Amino acid sequence: MPLRRRFELSSSTFEFRLTQEAINLRKQAEGMPFSIRRDELLRKAAQIDAATQINKWLTSPGMRAPT
C-alpha cells in the first residue's frame, strides 16, 4: 500500500508567506551593487506584490463569477 503524503496547513496564510518572501528578496537586494542579479531579485519581489494584489482581488467577497 503506497504511503500518502499529509499536508499540514501552516499557521501563516498564503498572502503572509508571499509578503514575507517579497521582504526577504528586497533585503537580499539591498546590500548588492547594481547588477543583473539585484534586478532579478527586485523584479521577483514586484511580481510577488502583484500576485498578492491579484489574490486579494480574487478572494474578495465582492468577486463574482464571469457571465
N, CA, C and O atoms as a MOPAC input file, in Angstrom:
PM7 MOZYME 1SCF
protein

 N      0.84700 1    -1.17400 1     0.00000 1
 C      0.00000 1     0.00000 1     0.00000 1
 C      0.89900 1     1.24600 1     0.00000 1
 O      1.75600 1     1.38800 1     0.87300 1
 N      0.71000 1     2.14700 1    -0.97100 1
 C      1.56000 1     3.34200 1    -1.02600 1
 C      1.24600 1     4.29200 1     0.12900 1
 O      0.11200 1     4.40500 1     0.59600 1
 N      2.27700 1     4.94800 1     0.55100 1
 C      2.09800 1     5.93300 1     1.62200 1
 C      1.50200 1     7.20300 1     1.05400 1
 O      1.85200 1     7.64300 1    -0.04100 1
 N      0.61300 1     7.77000 1     1.80600 1
 C      0.01800 1     9.04200 1     1.38300 1
 C      0.73800 1    10.18000 1     2.08100 1
 O      1.09000 1    10.09900 1     3.25800 1
 N      0.93700 1    11.20300 1     1.34300 1
 C      1.53300 1    12.39900 1     1.94200 1
 C      0.45900 1    13.18300 1     2.65600 1
 O     -0.66900 1    13.31500 1     2.18000 1
 N      0.82500 1    13.68900 1     3.78300 1
 C     -0.09000 1    14.55300 1     4.52400 1
 C      0.41800 1    15.97600 1     4.44200 1
 O      1.59100 1    16.25500 1     4.69300 1
 N     -0.46600 1    16.84500 1     4.09500 1
 C     -0.10600 1    18.25100 1     4.01800 1
 C     -0.69700 1    18.95400 1     5.23000 1
 O     -1.90800 1    18.94300 1     5.44700 1
 N      0.16200 1    19.54900 1     5.99400 1
 C     -0.31400 1    20.28600 1     7.15700 1
 C     -0.51500 1    21.74000 1     6.77100 1
 O      0.31000 1    22.34500 1     6.08600 1
 N     -1.60300 1    22.26800 1     7.21700 1
 C     -1.84500 1    23.68200 1     6.97500 1
 C     -0.97700 1    24.48900 1     7.93300 1
 O     -1.00800 1    24.28700 1     9.14700 1
 N     -0.22600 1    25.37900 1     7.37700 1
 C      0.61000 1    26.20000 1     8.24900 1
 C     -0.24700 1    27.29700 1     8.85800 1
 O     -1.33200 1    27.61300 1     8.37000 1
 N      0.26000 1    27.85700 1     9.91800 1
 C     -0.49700 1    28.89800 1    10.60100 1
 C     -0.47800 1    30.21000 1     9.82800 1
 O     -1.29700 1    31.09500 1    10.07600 1
 N      0.46000 1    30.33400 1     8.88700 1
 C      0.52900 1    31.57100 1     8.11200 1
 C     -0.28200 1    31.42000 1     6.82600 1
 O     -0.36700 1    30.33600 1     6.25000 1
 N     -0.85900 1    32.50100 1     6.40300 1
 C     -1.68300 1    32.48200 1     5.20500 1
 C     -0.79700 1    32.58700 1     3.96600 1
 O      0.37200 1    32.96600 1     4.03900 1
 N     -1.38000 1    32.24800 1     2.85500 1
 C     -0.68400 1    32.36000 1     1.57300 1
 C     -0.19800 1    33.79200 1     1.35600 1
 O      0.93800 1    34.02400 1     0.94300 1
 N     -1.07500 1    34.73500 1     1.64000 1
 C     -0.73400 1    36.15000 1     1.46700 1
 C      0.44100 1    36.55300 1     2.35900 1
 O      1.33100 1    37.28600 1     1.92600 1
 N      0.44300 1    36.07600 1     3.59600 1
 C      1.53200 1    36.39100 1     4.52100 1
 C      2.85100 1    35.81400 1     4.01400 1
 O      3.88400 1    36.48300 1     4.04600 1
 N      2.80700 1    34.56600 1     3.54500 1
 C      4.03900 1    33.93900 1     3.04100 1
 C      4.56300 1    34.66900 1     1.81600 1
 O      5.77300 1    34.83900 1     1.66600 1
 N      3.66600 1    35.10100 1     0.93800 1
 C      4.09900 1    35.87000 1    -0.22900 1
 C      4.75200 1    37.18300 1     0.19700 1
 O      5.80400 1    37.56200 1    -0.31700 1
 N      4.12500 1    37.85700 1     1.12500 1
 C      4.65900 1    39.13400 1     1.60700 1
 C      6.03700 1    38.94700 1     2.23400 1
 O      6.94700 1    39.74100 1     1.99700 1
 N      6.18200 1    37.89900 1     3.03200 1
 C      7.48000 1    37.62400 1     3.66900 1
 C      8.55200 1    37.33600 1     2.62500 1
 O      9.69100 1    37.78100 1     2.76400 1
 N      8.19800 1    36.60300 1     1.59200 1
 C      9.16900 1    36.29800 1     0.53300 1
 C      9.60200 1    37.57600 1    -0.18400 1
 O     10.78300 1    37.74800 1    -0.48400 1
 N      8.65400 1    38.47000 1    -0.46000 1
 C      8.99300 1    39.74100 1    -1.10900 1
 C      9.92700 1    40.56400 1    -0.22400 1
 O     10.86900 1    41.18400 1    -0.71900 1
 N      9.66700 1    40.57000 1     1.07500 1
 C     10.53200 1    41.29200 1     2.01600 1
 C     11.93600 1    40.69000 1     2.01500 1
 O     12.93100 1    41.41400 1     1.99200 1
 N     12.00500 1    39.36200 1     2.04000 1
 C     13.30900 1    38.69300 1     2.03500 1
 C     14.08900 1    38.99000 1     0.76200 1
 O     15.29800 1    39.21600 1     0.81300 1
 N     13.41400 1    38.99000 1    -0.36500 1
 C     14.08700 1    39.28300 1    -1.62700 1
 C     14.62100 1    40.71700 1    -1.65100 1
 O     15.72700 1    40.96900 1    -2.13000 1
 N     13.82700 1    41.64500 1    -1.13300 1
 C     14.28200 1    43.04500 1    -1.09100 1
 C     15.47600 1    43.22100 1    -0.14900 1
 O     16.38300 1    44.00500 1    -0.43100 1
 N     15.47200 1    42.49500 1     0.96500 1
 C     16.61100 1    42.55200 1     1.89200 1
 C     17.87000 1    42.01900 1     1.22700 1
 O     18.95200 1    42.58100 1     1.39900 1
 N     17.73300 1    40.93200 1     0.46500 1
 C     18.88000 1    40.37700 1    -0.24100 1
 C     19.43300 1    41.38400 1    -1.24400 1
 O     20.64800 1    41.54000 1    -1.37000 1
 N     18.54600 1    42.05800 1    -1.95200 1
 C     18.96000 1    43.00100 1    -2.98300 1
 C     19.53600 1    44.28600 1    -2.38600 1
 O     20.32800 1    44.97500 1    -3.03000 1
 N     19.13800 1    44.60200 1    -1.16200 1
 C     19.52700 1    45.86500 1    -0.52600 1
 C     21.04200 1    46.07200 1    -0.47700 1
 O     21.51300 1    47.16800 1    -0.78400 1
 N     21.79800 1    45.07700 1    -0.11000 1
 C     23.22900 1    45.24400 1     0.05500 1
 C     24.03500 1    44.97400 1    -1.19600 1
 O     25.26200 1    45.07400 1    -1.17800 1
 N     23.36400 1    44.63500 1    -2.28000 1
 C     24.07300 1    44.28700 1    -3.51300 1
 C     24.38100 1    45.52300 1    -4.34700 1
 O     23.63900 1    46.50400 1    -4.32000 1
 N     25.47700 1    45.46600 1    -5.08300 1
 C     25.72900 1    46.53700 1    -6.05800 1
 C     24.75600 1    46.36400 1    -7.22500 1
 O     24.15300 1    45.30300 1    -7.39000 1
 N     24.61300 1    47.40100 1    -8.01900 1
 C     23.74400 1    47.31500 1    -9.18500 1
 C     24.24800 1    46.20200 1   -10.08700 1
 O     25.40500 1    46.20000 1   -10.50900 1
 N     23.36000 1    45.25100 1   -10.37700 1
 C     23.73800 1    44.11500 1   -11.21000 1
 C     22.48000 1    43.43100 1   -11.72800 1
 O     21.36300 1    43.76700 1   -11.33500 1
 N     22.68200 1    42.47400 1   -12.61100 1
 C     21.55400 1    41.71700 1   -13.15300 1
 C     20.87600 1    40.92800 1   -12.03800 1
 O     19.64800 1    40.86100 1   -11.98000 1
 N     21.66600 1    40.33400 1   -11.15900 1
 C     21.10800 1    39.53400 1   -10.05300 1
 C     20.23600 1    40.40200 1    -9.14300 1
 O     19.15700 1    39.98000 1    -8.72500 1
 N     20.70200 1    41.60500 1    -8.84000 1
 C     19.93000 1    42.52500 1    -8.00000 1
 C     18.61200 1    42.87400 1    -8.67900 1
 O     17.55900 1    42.88900 1    -8.04200 1
 N     18.67800 1    43.15400 1    -9.97800 1
 C     17.46600 1    43.46400 1   -10.73400 1
 C     16.49200 1    42.28700 1   -10.72100 1
 O     15.28100 1    42.47900 1   -10.61200 1
 N     17.02500 1    41.06900 1   -10.83300 1
 C     16.17400 1    39.88000 1   -10.80000 1
 C     15.45500 1    39.75000 1    -9.46000 1
 O     14.26800 1    39.42600 1    -9.41900 1
 N     16.16500 1    39.99900 1    -8.37600 1
 C     15.56000 1    39.91500 1    -7.05100 1
 C     14.44900 1    40.94500 1    -6.88600 1
 O     13.37300 1    40.63400 1    -6.37500 1
 N     14.71700 1    42.16300 1    -7.31900 1
 C     13.71000 1    43.21900 1    -7.19600 1
 C     12.51800 1    42.96900 1    -8.11000 1
 O     11.38100 1    43.26700 1    -7.74400 1
 N     12.77000 1    42.42300 1    -9.29600 1
 C     11.68800 1    42.08700 1   -10.21500 1
 C     10.80600 1    40.98600 1    -9.62100 1
 O      9.58000 1    41.04800 1    -9.70300 1
 N     11.43900 1    39.99400 1    -9.03000 1
 C     10.69000 1    38.90300 1    -8.40500 1
 C      9.83500 1    39.43800 1    -7.24600 1
 O      8.68900 1    39.02400 1    -7.07700 1
 N     10.39200 1    40.34900 1    -6.45900 1
 C      9.63000 1    40.95000 1    -5.35600 1
 C      8.41900 1    41.70800 1    -5.90100 1
 O      7.33700 1    41.64500 1    -5.31900 1
 N      8.59600 1    42.41900 1    -7.00700 1
 C      7.48400 1    43.15500 1    -7.60900 1
 C      6.42100 1    42.18800 1    -8.14300 1
 O      5.22500 1    42.46400 1    -8.04200 1
 N      6.85300 1    41.05800 1    -8.70800 1
 C      5.91200 1    40.05900 1    -9.18800 1
 C      5.11400 1    39.46800 1    -8.03000 1
 O      3.91700 1    39.21200 1    -8.16000 1
 N      5.77400 1    39.25500 1    -6.91600 1
 C      5.08700 1    38.72300 1    -5.73500 1
 C      4.07600 1    39.73800 1    -5.21900 1
 O      2.97900 1    39.36200 1    -4.80800 1
 N      4.43200 1    41.01900 1    -5.23400 1
 C      3.48000 1    42.06100 1    -4.83000 1
 C      2.24400 1    42.02800 1    -5.72500 1
 O      1.11700 1    42.13300 1    -5.24000 1
 N      2.45900 1    41.88100 1    -7.03200 1
 C      1.33600 1    41.80600 1    -7.97100 1
 C      0.49100 1    40.56300 1    -7.69300 1
 O     -0.73800 1    40.62900 1    -7.71800 1
 N      1.14000 1    39.44000 1    -7.43000 1
 C      0.41200 1    38.20300 1    -7.12600 1
 C     -0.43100 1    38.36200 1    -5.86200 1
 O     -1.55000 1    37.85600 1    -5.78700 1
 N      0.10600 1    39.06100 1    -4.88000 1
 C     -0.63100 1    39.30500 1    -3.64400 1
 C     -1.88300 1    40.12700 1    -3.92200 1
 O     -2.96100 1    39.82600 1    -3.40900 1
 N     -1.73300 1    41.16600 1    -4.73700 1
 C     -2.88300 1    42.00900 1    -5.06900 1
 C     -3.93600 1    41.23000 1    -5.85200 1
 O     -5.13300 1    41.37600 1    -5.60500 1
 N     -3.48700 1    40.40500 1    -6.79400 1
 C     -4.42000 1    39.59000 1    -7.57800 1
 C     -5.14400 1    38.60300 1    -6.66500 1
 O     -6.35100 1    38.39900 1    -6.79900 1
 N     -4.40900 1    37.99500 1    -5.74300 1
 C     -5.02400 1    37.05600 1    -4.80600 1
 C     -6.06900 1    37.75500 1    -3.93600 1
 O     -7.14100 1    37.20100 1    -3.68900 1
 N     -5.76400 1    38.95700 1    -3.47300 1
 C     -6.74000 1    39.72200 1    -2.67700 1
 C     -7.99800 1    39.98300 1    -3.49800 1
 O     -9.11700 1    39.85100 1    -3.00200 1
 N     -7.79700 1    40.36000 1    -4.77100 1
 C     -8.92300 1    40.66500 1    -5.63900 1
 C     -9.76800 1    39.41600 1    -5.87900 1
 O    -10.99700 1    39.46600 1    -5.81600 1
 N     -9.09900 1    38.29300 1    -6.15500 1
 C     -9.81900 1    37.05800 1    -6.45000 1
 C    -10.56300 1    36.50000 1    -5.24400 1
 O    -11.61100 1    35.87100 1    -5.39200 1
 N    -10.02700 1    36.72500 1    -4.06500 1
 C    -10.66200 1    36.16900 1    -2.86500 1
 C    -11.56300 1    37.17600 1    -2.15500 1
 O    -12.10200 1    36.87700 1    -1.08900 1
 N    -11.72900 1    38.34200 1    -2.72300 1
 C    -12.58300 1    39.35000 1    -2.07300 1
 C    -14.04500 1    38.91100 1    -2.14500 1
 O    -14.44900 1    38.22400 1    -3.08400 1
 N    -14.82400 1    39.30700 1    -1.16000 1
 C    -16.22700 1    38.90700 1    -1.13400 1
 C    -17.03900 1    39.48600 1    -2.28800 1
 O    -18.08500 1    38.94000 1    -2.63800 1
 N    -16.57900 1    40.57200 1    -2.87900 1
 C    -17.30000 1    41.18800 1    -3.97900 1
 C    -17.01600 1    40.53900 1    -5.32700 1
 O    -17.61900 1    40.91300 1    -6.33300 1
 N    -16.11200 1    39.57900 1    -5.35600 1
 C    -15.74900 1    38.91700 1    -6.60200 1
 C    -16.91700 1    38.07400 1    -7.09800 1
 O    -17.48500 1    37.28500 1    -6.34100 1
 N    -17.27300 1    38.24000 1    -8.36200 1
 C    -18.37200 1    37.47800 1    -8.93700 1
 C    -17.85300 1    36.64000 1   -10.09700 1
 O    -16.86600 1    36.99100 1   -10.74400 1
 N    -18.52700 1    35.54300 1   -10.34400 1
 C    -18.16300 1    34.68200 1   -11.46700 1
 C    -18.48700 1    35.40500 1   -12.77700 1
 O    -19.46500 1    36.14900 1   -12.85000 1
 N    -17.66500 1    35.18600 1   -13.81400 1
 C    -17.96100 1    35.82200 1   -15.09700 1
 C    -19.25600 1    35.27900 1   -15.69500 1
 O    -19.59200 1    34.11100 1   -15.49900 1
 N    -19.97800 1    36.12300 1   -16.42300 1
 C    -21.23800 1    35.67800 1   -17.02300 1
 C    -21.14000 1    35.63300 1   -18.51300 1
 O    -22.10800 1    35.28000 1   -19.18500 1

